């Protein structure tokens, strides 16, 4: 699938999931960092995680006062390097350096404690992603002689990835922030067992709600009423 078609397809899915009024629907922009590594039963002997960046949009559709469906449409650069041997090829050494640009579509169930202006929340869900472009460096030797690594192993990327994700975060007025982890279930390369080499990363980002409605004026000017309001909204007392 062409990169532009992947972008249009995922962008359409993002905006087609939820069509509702602004009273139940928040949206905004976000950016952050991620640190990517490799996992799985066939993970390489020596892995070198790398830190890169992510940026995109989010939506928050409330299905109850404290529960919502939280979706994101974001660009991710996933980078890593590793050193290993090729199975059944004696005295082989391979070094792989990857920079994979992806369009990701995470979908979460969100549980929050607090009100619509100040709160903490937990996210549980899944992420689907499509690689758009990859810069790959292969350095492969047998008995210290350079050879073509693709003759012995398949390093072609799968056309999509998927996995589980969870995060915790908070909101202060129109600013939102979170820390999370992604646990990949799809194999990085084609032609290998799905459990062999997968991706996992931790991330942190910060964003801003674009259709934010500020609190009533009495909440800004009267800290006692503000505190009582937040307590009642959070704990129902």
VOPAGU-2260 file (C-alpha; in pm, 1 decimal, decimal comma):
REM VOPAGU-2260
SITE   aa  ch    i         X         Y         Z
SITE  UNK   A    0       0,0       0,0       0,0
SITE  UNK   A    1     136,4     343,1     -95,7
SITE  UNK   A    2     229,6     578,9     194,2
SITE  UNK   A    3     -25,9     841,7      89,6
SITE  UNK   A    4    -303,1     581,8      78,9
SITE  UNK   A    5    -202,7     465,1     427,7
SITE  UNK   A    6    -220,9     821,9     558,1
SITE  UNK   A    7    -563,0     886,9     401,3
SITE  UNK   A    8    -702,8     554,0     524,4
SITE  UNK   A    9    -586,6     598,7     882,8
SITE  UNK   A   10    -687,9     967,5     884,9
SITE  UNK   A   11   -1038,4     873,2     765,6
SITE  UNK   A   12   -1069,1     604,3    1032,0
SITE  UNK   A   13    -965,8     851,3    1300,6
SITE  UNK   A   14   -1235,5    1104,7    1216,1
SITE  UNK   A   15   -1504,1     850,0    1128,7
SITE  UNK   A   16   -1494,7     675,0    1466,2
SITE  UNK   A   17   -1679,7     943,3    1661,7
SITE  UNK   A   18   -1918,4    1210,5    1532,6
SITE  UNK   A   19   -2083,7    1394,0    1822,3
SITE  UNK   A   20   -2143,8    1734,4    1980,1
SITE  UNK   A   21   -1871,3    1938,6    2146,0
SITE  UNK   A   22   -2041,8    1895,3    2483,8
SITE  UNK   A   23   -1931,0    1530,0    2475,8
SITE  UNK   A   24   -1627,5    1559,5    2257,3
SITE  UNK   A   25   -1281,2    1709,8    2313,5
SITE  UNK   A   26   -1001,2    1723,5    2061,6
SITE  UNK   A   27    -649,3    1863,0    2056,2
SITE  UNK   A   28    -284,0    1839,1    1956,9
SITE  UNK   A   29       2,7    1663,0    2132,9
SITE  UNK   A   30     375,2    1587,5    2101,3
SITE  UNK   A   31     630,9    1389,8    2297,1
SITE  UNK   A   32     917,8    1140,2    2309,9
SITE  UNK   A   33     937,2     760,5    2294,2
SITE  UNK   A   34    1212,1     510,5    2372,4
SITE  UNK   A   35    1192,2     201,2    2152,7
SITE  UNK   A   36    1338,2    -146,6    2212,9
SITE  UNK   A   37    1286,2    -507,0    2097,3
SITE  UNK   A   38    1118,8    -798,0    2276,3
SITE  UNK   A   39    1014,0   -1155,4    2193,6
SITE  UNK   A   40    1154,8   -1506,2    2223,1
SITE  UNK   A   41    1381,7   -1446,2    1924,0
SITE  UNK   A   42    1501,6   -1102,9    2026,7
SITE  UNK   A   43    1862,7   -1024,1    1928,8
SITE  UNK   A   44    2154,8   -1082,7    2162,6
SITE  UNK   A   45    2253,1    -715,5    2185,5
SITE  UNK   A   46    1981,3    -449,1    2161,0
SITE  UNK   A   47    2041,7     -73,8    2157,9
SITE  UNK   A   48    1719,2     119,4    2233,5
SITE  UNK   A   49    1688,4     469,9    2091,2
SITE  UNK   A   50    1486,7     778,2    2183,0
SITE  UNK   A   51    1285,0     951,7    1911,9
SITE  UNK   A   52     968,5    1159,0    1885,4
SITE  UNK   A   53     594,1    1146,2    1822,5
SITE  UNK   A   54     330,3    1407,7    1738,7
SITE  UNK   A   55     -35,0    1409,8    1640,5
SITE  UNK   A   56    -398,2    1467,5    1735,0
SITE  UNK   A   57    -633,4    1319,6    1994,0
SITE  UNK   A   58   -1006,5    1297,4    2057,4
SITE  UNK   A   59   -1189,5    1227,4    2382,2
SITE  UNK   A   60   -1551,4    1109,0    2351,3
SITE  UNK   A   61   -1736,0    1087,7    2684,4
SITE  UNK   A   62   -1974,2     796,7    2728,6
SITE  UNK   A   63   -2032,2     883,8    3096,8
SITE  UNK   A   64   -1910,4    1146,3    3343,6
SITE  UNK   A   65   -1596,1     952,3    3431,5
SITE  UNK   A   66   -1551,2     721,0    3131,6
SITE  UNK   A   67   -1460,8     803,2    2773,5
SITE  UNK   A   68   -1318,7     659,0    2452,8
SITE  UNK   A   69    -982,9     822,4    2385,0
SITE  UNK   A   70    -834,3     794,3    2035,0
SITE  UNK   A   71    -518,8     930,9    1877,6
SITE  UNK   A   72    -384,6     984,5    1528,6
SITE  UNK   A   73     -11,1    1035,5    1547,7
SITE  UNK   A   74     321,6    1014,7    1370,2
SITE  UNK   A   75     584,3     799,8    1543,2
SITE  UNK   A   76     950,9     750,5    1461,2
SITE  UNK   A   77    1060,1     413,4    1598,3
SITE  UNK   A   78    1436,7     368,1    1608,8
SITE  UNK   A   79    1655,3      82,4    1731,7
SITE  UNK   A   80    1978,5    -105,3    1658,1
SITE  UNK   A   81    2093,0    -458,5    1734,3
SITE  UNK   A   82    2375,6    -706,4    1685,9
SITE  UNK   A   83    2314,1   -1078,2    1641,7
SITE  UNK   A   84    2405,7   -1390,3    1448,6
SITE  UNK   A   85    2212,0   -1554,9    1165,5
SITE  UNK   A   86    2076,1   -1896,0    1275,3
SITE  UNK   A   87    2255,3   -2194,7    1116,8
SITE  UNK   A   88    2518,4   -1971,3     954,3
SITE  UNK   A   89    2849,2   -2032,9    1130,6
SITE  UNK   A   90    3068,3   -1737,8    1230,4
SITE  UNK   A   91    2807,4   -1488,9    1110,3
SITE  UNK   A   92    2759,9   -1141,1    1252,9
SITE  UNK   A   93    2488,9    -891,9    1164,6
SITE  UNK   A   94    2438,4    -532,3    1272,2
SITE  UNK   A   95    2100,2    -369,1    1196,9
SITE  UNK   A   96    2014,0      -1,2    1242,4
SITE  UNK   A   97    1650,0     101,5    1189,1
SITE  UNK   A   98    1453,8     426,5    1171,5
SITE  UNK   A   99    1088,6     347,4    1095,0
SITE  UNK   A  100     838,3     629,7    1039,4
SITE  UNK   A  101     484,2     516,8    1127,9
SITE  UNK   A  102     129,0     644,3    1133,5
SITE  UNK   A  103     -28,8     509,1    1452,9
SITE  UNK   A  104    -393,8     484,0    1557,1
SITE  UNK   A  105    -430,5     405,7    1932,0
SITE  UNK   A  106    -779,4     347,5    2077,1
SITE  UNK   A  107    -822,5     354,7    2457,0
SITE  UNK   A  108   -1088,2     324,9    2721,9
SITE  UNK   A  109   -1028,1     612,7    2962,2
SITE  UNK   A  110   -1118,1     625,1    3331,9
SITE  UNK   A  111   -1078,6     958,1    3510,7
SITE  UNK   A  112   -1102,6    1092,4    3866,0
SITE  UNK   A  113   -1176,5    1460,9    3899,7
SITE  UNK   A  114   -1379,6    1715,7    3710,3
SITE  UNK   A  115   -1362,7    1851,4    3357,2
SITE  UNK   A  116   -1092,5    2104,4    3448,7
SITE  UNK   A  117    -855,1    1915,8    3681,0
SITE  UNK   A  118    -831,3    1536,9    3675,8
SITE  UNK   A  119    -613,8    1226,9    3666,5
SITE  UNK   A  120    -685,2     934,3    3436,9
SITE  UNK   A  121    -588,0     583,7    3325,7
SITE  UNK   A  122    -591,3     453,7    2967,1
SITE  UNK   A  123    -620,7      90,9    2850,7
SITE  UNK   A  124    -636,6      -6,5    2486,1
SITE  UNK   A  125    -470,9    -114,0    2162,8
SITE  UNK   A  126    -262,3      52,2    1893,5
SITE  UNK   A  127    -249,2     -15,2    1519,8
SITE  UNK   A  128      24,5     135,4    1302,8
SITE  UNK   A  129     143,1     145,4     941,8
SITE  UNK   A  130     508,3     202,6     845,8
SITE  UNK   A  131     541,9     482,5     590,8
SITE  UNK   A  132     916,2     497,1     542,0
SITE  UNK   A  133    1212,3     307,2     681,8
SITE  UNK   A  134    1583,0     384,2     674,6
SITE  UNK   A  135    1763,2      56,0     726,7
SITE  UNK   A  136    2135,4     -16,9     755,0
SITE  UNK   A  137    2257,3    -378,8     733,3
SITE  UNK   A  138    2614,3    -483,8     806,7
SITE  UNK   A  139    2656,8    -861,3     767,7
SITE  UNK   A  140    2974,5   -1067,7     770,5
SITE  UNK   A  141    3066,1   -1437,3     757,2
SITE  UNK   A  142    3414,7   -1511,7     890,8
SITE  UNK   A  143    3472,5   -1135,1     883,0
SITE  UNK   A  144    3392,4   -1113,7     510,5
SITE  UNK   A  145    3111,3    -875,0     411,7
SITE  UNK   A  146    2819,1   -1045,6     232,7
SITE  UNK   A  147    2458,0    -966,3     139,1
SITE  UNK   A  148    2248,7   -1026,2     452,2
SITE  UNK   A  149    1922,9   -1063,6     257,3
SITE  UNK   A  150    2051,0   -1392,2     109,2
SITE  UNK   A  151    2034,6   -1548,3     455,1
SITE  UNK   A  152    1752,0   -1369,8     637,7
SITE  UNK   A  153    1444,2   -1160,7     558,7
SITE  UNK   A  154    1471,1    -803,9     688,0
SITE  UNK   A  155    1168,4    -670,1     498,5
SITE  UNK   A  156     920,4    -497,9     730,3
SITE  UNK   A  157     565,0    -611,8     783,6
SITE  UNK   A  158     313,2    -370,4     634,5
SITE  UNK   A  159     141,5    -307,7     971,1
SITE  UNK   A  160     196,2    -349,6    1343,9
SITE  UNK   A  161     -36,4    -386,6    1641,7
SITE  UNK   A  162     -12,8    -419,7    2017,5
SITE  UNK   A  163    -146,5    -333,9    2362,2
SITE  UNK   A  164     -99,3       1,4    2530,6
SITE  UNK   A  165    -166,8     160,0    2867,3
SITE  UNK   A  166     -95,1     501,9    3016,1
SITE  UNK   A  167    -167,7     731,7    3308,1
SITE  UNK   A  168    -190,3    1109,3    3298,4
SITE  UNK   A  169    -366,9    1422,5    3404,8
SITE  UNK   A  170    -534,5    1742,2    3291,7
SITE  UNK   A  171    -488,6    2098,2    3419,1
SITE  UNK   A  172    -729,5    2334,2    3245,4
SITE  UNK   A  173    -661,1    2291,9    2872,6
SITE  UNK   A  174    -324,3    2114,5    2916,1
SITE  UNK   A  175    -307,9    1732,9    2917,2
SITE  UNK   A  176      -7,8    1507,3    2975,6
SITE  UNK   A  177      59,8    1136,1    3009,3
SITE  UNK   A  178     318,9     858,2    3040,0
SITE  UNK   A  179     257,9     520,9    2879,2
SITE  UNK   A  180     394,2     195,4    2739,6
SITE  UNK   A  181     332,7       1,3    2418,8
SITE  UNK   A  182     373,0    -378,4    2401,3
SITE  UNK   A  183     389,7    -497,9    2040,8
SITE  UNK   A  184     226,9    -821,2    1925,0
SITE  UNK   A  185     322,2    -809,6    1557,1
SITE  UNK   A  186     660,3    -915,7    1422,8
SITE  UNK   A  187     892,9    -645,9    1288,9
SITE  UNK   A  188    1006,8    -847,4     986,8
SITE  UNK   A  189     817,4   -1063,2     738,6
SITE  UNK   A  190     862,8   -1437,7     714,7
SITE  UNK   A  191     939,2   -1492,1    1083,8
SITE  UNK   A  192     740,7   -1638,9    1368,1
SITE  UNK   A  193     513,8   -1371,3    1520,6
SITE  UNK   A  194     667,9   -1424,1    1865,1
SITE  UNK   A  195    1029,0   -1374,4    1754,3
SITE  UNK   A  196    1109,9   -1001,9    1723,2
SITE  UNK   A  197     857,0    -741,3    1833,3
SITE  UNK   A  198     870,6    -376,7    1938,4
SITE  UNK   A  199     798,8    -217,1    2274,0
SITE  UNK   A  200     839,1     141,1    2387,9
SITE  UNK   A  201     774,5     378,1    2671,0
SITE  UNK   A  202     658,4     730,1    2593,7
SITE  UNK   A  203     559,6    1062,1    2740,6
SITE  UNK   A  204     375,4    1349,4    2577,4
SITE  UNK   A  205     198,4    1675,1    2646,3
SITE  UNK   A  206     -92,3    1830,2    2460,7
SITE  UNK   A  207    -348,6    2105,5    2450,2
SITE  UNK   A  208    -728,8    2079,1    2418,3
SITE  UNK   A  209    -841,0    2298,6    2129,2
SITE  UNK   A  210   -1215,1    2315,8    2210,2
SITE  UNK   A  211   -1165,4    2376,0    2583,0
SITE  UNK   A  212   -1435,1    2567,1    2772,2
SITE  UNK   A  213   -1289,6    2754,6    3075,5
SITE  UNK   A  214   -1448,4    2709,9    3419,9
SITE  UNK   A  215   -1719,4    2947,6    3549,6
SITE  UNK   A  216   -1594,0    3279,8    3681,6
SITE  UNK   A  217   -1676,6    3196,1    4048,7
SITE  UNK   A  218   -1435,2    2903,2    4029,3
SITE  UNK   A  219   -1154,0    3136,5    3933,2
SITE  UNK   A  220   -1222,9    3399,6    4199,9
SITE  UNK   A  221   -1333,9    3192,0    4499,8
SITE  UNK   A  222   -1082,7    2921,2    4598,3
SITE  UNK   A  223   -1310,6    2780,5    4873,9
SITE  UNK   A  224   -1599,2    2720,6    4633,5
SITE  UNK   A  225   -1351,0    2589,6    4381,6
SITE  UNK   A  226   -1217,3    2331,9    4629,1
SITE  UNK   A  227   -1567,7    2223,8    4736,4
SITE  UNK   A  228   -1676,0    2190,5    4374,4
SITE  UNK   A  229   -1376,9    1977,1    4282,2
SITE  UNK   A  230   -1426,0    1753,6    4590,1
SITE  UNK   A  231   -1793,8    1699,8    4510,3
SITE  UNK   A  232   -1727,4    1625,5    4145,8
SITE  UNK   A  233   -1446,7    1382,0    4232,4
SITE  UNK   A  234   -1602,8    1192,7    4523,2
SITE  UNK   A  235   -1974,9    1275,9    4511,3
SITE  UNK   A  236   -1984,1    1426,1    4862,9
